[in-house]
Amino acid sequence: MTDVKHHIFVCCSFRGNGNAQGICNKAGAVALLPYLQEELSDRGMHDVLVTSTGCLKTCEKGPAMVIYPEGWWYGDIRSQDDIDTVLDALEAGTQATEFAM
C-alpha cells in the first residue's frame, strides 16, 4: 500500500455485538461502500483508505462519513452522485459544503 493521504470513515452503524443497526445502515451506507472503493480506484486515488465504522453518533444526518486528516464530516450521503460530489471536492482539496456537518 502506498502512503495514505486521506482516510474515509463511513458509518455503517455496527454495534458492539457486531450487528448492523441504526439510521446509516438502514439508509444504505453499506451498499455505497463498493461504489466508493471503485470510484477511488477509477480516479487513481490509491492513497485514500476507506473503513466502515460503528456508529459515528450523527444519526440525524445519516448516512455519514468523515475524512481525515482534514476532519471533514459529511451527512446525508445517499447516492453515487453524492459520493462523486464529495470525491470531486476532495480531489480539488476543498470541502463539499452541501454535505458538510
Backbone bond lengths (Angstrom), bond angles and torsions (degrees), N, CA, C in turn:
res aa  C-N    CA-C-N  psi(-1)  N-CA   C-N-CA  omega(-1)  CA-C   N-CA-C  phi
1 M - - - 1.440 - - 1.525 108.98 -
2 T 1.317 114.44 141.09 1.457 119.34 175.39 1.525 109.18 -74.97
3 D 1.309 115.83 170.55 1.465 119.38 175.94 1.522 109.02 -60.99
4 V 1.310 116.05 139.14 1.461 121.26 -178.05 1.523 109.42 -83.91
5 K 1.334 116.20 123.75 1.458 122.20 178.28 1.524 110.77 -92.87
6 H 1.332 116.14 -37.32 1.459 122.30 179.54 1.521 108.42 -137.01
7 H 1.316 115.61 149.80 1.466 121.81 175.84 1.520 107.00 -128.82
8 I 1.334 115.42 119.20 1.462 121.49 -179.66 1.519 108.57 -102.98
9 F 1.323 115.64 120.94 1.462 122.03 175.93 1.522 107.73 -103.66
10 V 1.329 116.28 123.71 1.460 121.65 -178.80 1.521 108.59 -110.81
11 C 1.331 116.46 121.41 1.455 120.45 179.12 1.522 109.69 -68.40
12 C 1.316 115.96 122.65 1.462 121.74 176.45 1.522 110.71 -117.95
13 S 1.314 116.24 8.54 1.462 123.66 173.23 1.517 114.37 62.70
14 F 1.329 117.94 27.67 1.457 119.64 176.40 1.515 109.48 -69.11
15 R 1.306 116.86 138.08 1.451 122.55 178.90 1.525 109.59 -99.45
16 G 1.299 116.97 172.60 1.456 122.74 -177.45 1.516 113.61 -56.53
17 N 1.321 117.46 -30.49 1.463 120.46 -179.76 1.527 112.19 -86.93
18 G 1.352 117.08 2.83 1.451 120.95 177.30 1.517 114.59 94.56
19 N 1.319 117.10 -9.79 1.460 119.94 179.86 1.520 110.31 -74.44
20 A 1.325 115.08 140.09 1.462 120.41 175.15 1.521 108.08 -93.01
21 Q 1.313 115.64 118.80 1.455 121.49 -179.62 1.518 107.42 -140.57
22 G 1.301 117.16 -177.38 1.452 120.24 171.87 1.512 114.61 90.12
23 I 1.313 114.29 174.77 1.457 123.29 -173.29 1.529 112.41 -61.95
24 C 1.310 118.45 -49.81 1.462 120.55 -176.26 1.521 111.40 -60.56
25 N 1.309 116.44 -42.80 1.454 119.98 178.50 1.522 110.92 -64.92
26 K 1.313 116.37 -47.73 1.464 120.31 -179.10 1.519 112.47 -64.75
27 A 1.331 117.31 -26.78 1.462 121.96 -179.99 1.533 112.72 -87.38
28 G 1.329 117.70 3.48 1.458 121.01 172.17 1.513 117.06 94.20
29 A 1.319 118.38 21.27 1.463 120.55 -179.13 1.530 112.16 -58.67
30 V 1.329 117.04 -40.97 1.464 120.35 -177.94 1.526 110.48 -62.93
31 A 1.326 116.88 -38.14 1.468 121.10 -179.22 1.533 111.92 -67.74
32 L 1.326 118.21 -21.97 1.465 121.13 179.14 1.534 112.93 -81.81
33 L 1.318 117.55 -18.04 1.464 120.77 -176.88 1.530 113.45 -58.36
34 P 1.348 119.59 -47.37 1.468 118.32 179.90 1.530 112.34 -59.87
35 Y 1.325 117.12 -40.21 1.466 119.36 178.61 1.523 110.44 -63.81
36 L 1.305 117.33 -43.70 1.464 121.28 179.11 1.526 110.58 -57.74
37 Q 1.330 116.76 -46.74 1.472 121.45 179.72 1.533 110.92 -62.65
38 E 1.334 116.49 -45.80 1.462 120.52 -179.26 1.524 111.60 -64.07
39 E 1.324 116.36 -41.75 1.456 120.64 -178.34 1.528 110.90 -65.73
40 L 1.325 116.99 -40.52 1.469 119.99 176.35 1.524 110.29 -60.59
41 S 1.313 116.78 -42.81 1.456 121.23 178.84 1.523 111.17 -64.97
42 D 1.327 116.84 -45.74 1.465 121.06 179.43 1.522 111.86 -60.65
43 R 1.308 117.29 -32.97 1.470 121.98 -179.83 1.528 112.36 -84.90
44 G 1.335 116.94 -2.82 1.455 120.51 -178.91 1.516 113.31 73.50
45 M 1.325 116.14 20.72 1.469 121.02 -178.82 1.539 109.26 -89.78
46 H 1.320 114.44 65.16 1.463 120.69 -176.02 1.528 112.61 -77.69
47 D 1.315 116.70 -4.35 1.463 121.28 179.42 1.533 111.53 -99.71
48 V 1.336 116.26 19.04 1.463 122.08 178.21 1.523 108.56 -116.54
49 L 1.312 116.00 125.68 1.457 122.65 179.78 1.525 109.01 -103.51
50 V 1.340 116.52 138.18 1.461 121.80 178.50 1.525 108.53 -116.76
51 T 1.329 115.73 132.67 1.459 121.73 178.71 1.518 109.18 -133.01
52 S 1.332 116.59 131.56 1.463 119.98 171.89 1.522 107.77 -82.92
53 T 1.324 116.00 145.00 1.458 119.75 -174.20 1.515 111.87 -127.34
54 G 1.304 113.55 171.47 1.452 121.12 166.01 1.511 108.59 -72.21
55 C 1.285 116.26 -170.62 1.459 122.01 -176.50 1.531 111.15 -60.48
56 L 1.334 115.92 129.68 1.464 121.84 176.95 1.527 111.81 -93.50
57 K 1.339 116.52 5.42 1.471 122.61 175.30 1.531 112.89 63.32
58 T 1.320 116.21 34.58 1.468 121.58 175.51 1.529 109.27 -127.15
59 C 1.310 115.50 43.47 1.467 122.04 -171.66 1.524 113.13 -56.00
60 E 1.320 118.06 -34.88 1.466 120.23 -178.24 1.525 111.88 -66.94
61 K 1.333 117.84 -13.33 1.462 122.55 -178.46 1.529 112.63 -119.19
62 G 1.331 117.67 13.90 1.454 120.22 -175.12 1.513 113.83 -72.89
63 P 1.295 116.36 157.93 1.452 130.70 -7.96 1.535 112.21 -63.20
64 A 1.313 113.88 142.48 1.456 120.81 -174.60 1.524 111.05 -123.54
65 M 1.342 114.14 155.72 1.465 120.68 173.70 1.518 108.48 -149.11
66 V 1.315 114.79 159.50 1.466 120.33 175.77 1.521 107.77 -135.76
67 I 1.327 115.22 140.75 1.456 120.93 -179.52 1.521 108.76 -115.75
68 Y 1.326 114.58 125.66 1.462 121.77 176.72 1.512 109.03 -113.92
69 P 1.327 119.39 151.08 1.451 127.16 15.49 1.534 114.25 -86.06
70 E 1.329 117.26 -1.35 1.462 119.97 -176.03 1.521 113.19 -65.12
71 G 1.330 116.78 -30.31 1.452 120.46 -176.79 1.525 112.11 75.43
72 W 1.331 116.56 29.41 1.462 121.65 179.01 1.516 109.71 -84.78
73 W 1.320 116.61 118.76 1.456 123.24 178.49 1.523 108.95 -100.23
74 Y 1.321 115.72 133.13 1.460 121.79 -179.75 1.514 110.29 -125.58
75 G 1.324 115.42 145.70 1.453 121.02 177.41 1.519 111.56 -133.94
76 D 1.324 115.16 166.44 1.464 123.40 -179.09 1.519 112.05 60.00
77 I 1.330 117.06 38.39 1.464 122.73 176.40 1.527 106.90 -85.87
78 R 1.325 116.96 99.90 1.460 121.09 -170.27 1.518 115.15 -118.64
79 S 1.321 118.06 -6.85 1.462 118.15 -174.95 1.525 111.22 -146.57
80 Q 1.321 114.91 170.09 1.455 120.55 175.75 1.527 110.55 -63.33
81 D 1.323 116.61 -36.28 1.468 119.69 177.06 1.527 111.46 -62.25
82 D 1.326 117.03 -37.62 1.467 121.19 177.74 1.524 110.13 -63.59
83 I 1.329 116.20 -43.46 1.467 120.23 178.19 1.522 109.80 -63.26
84 D 1.328 117.21 -42.32 1.469 120.45 178.18 1.522 111.13 -58.09
85 T 1.326 116.86 -41.65 1.464 121.09 179.39 1.521 110.78 -62.13
86 V 1.330 116.53 -44.89 1.466 120.97 179.45 1.526 110.64 -64.01
87 L 1.327 117.21 -43.78 1.464 120.19 -179.00 1.526 111.94 -70.07
88 D 1.339 117.27 -35.92 1.473 119.42 175.45 1.524 110.08 -58.65
89 A 1.320 115.97 -45.00 1.458 120.61 179.73 1.526 110.63 -65.50
90 L 1.322 117.20 -42.72 1.462 120.73 179.96 1.526 110.51 -60.29
91 E 1.322 116.64 -42.78 1.467 120.10 177.89 1.530 111.17 -62.64
92 A 1.322 116.43 -34.12 1.461 121.20 179.93 1.526 112.29 -81.27
93 G 1.344 116.72 -8.22 1.470 120.59 -178.99 1.508 113.43 79.17
94 T 1.330 115.95 22.07 1.462 120.89 -179.55 1.525 109.93 -123.83
95 Q 1.305 114.83 169.79 1.456 121.02 178.07 1.532 109.30 -94.28
96 A 1.328 116.08 141.41 1.468 121.70 175.68 1.521 107.57 -80.54
97 T 1.323 116.34 89.56 1.467 121.20 -169.82 1.524 113.45 -62.36
98 E 1.327 119.29 -27.04 1.455 120.50 -178.36 1.524 113.07 -66.66
99 F 1.336 117.65 -17.87 1.461 121.51 179.03 1.529 112.50 -114.83
100 A 1.329 117.09 -0.57 1.460 121.15 -175.04 1.529 111.12 -65.57
101 M 1.328 114.43 142.46 1.469 120.96 176.26 1.508 108.83 -110.51
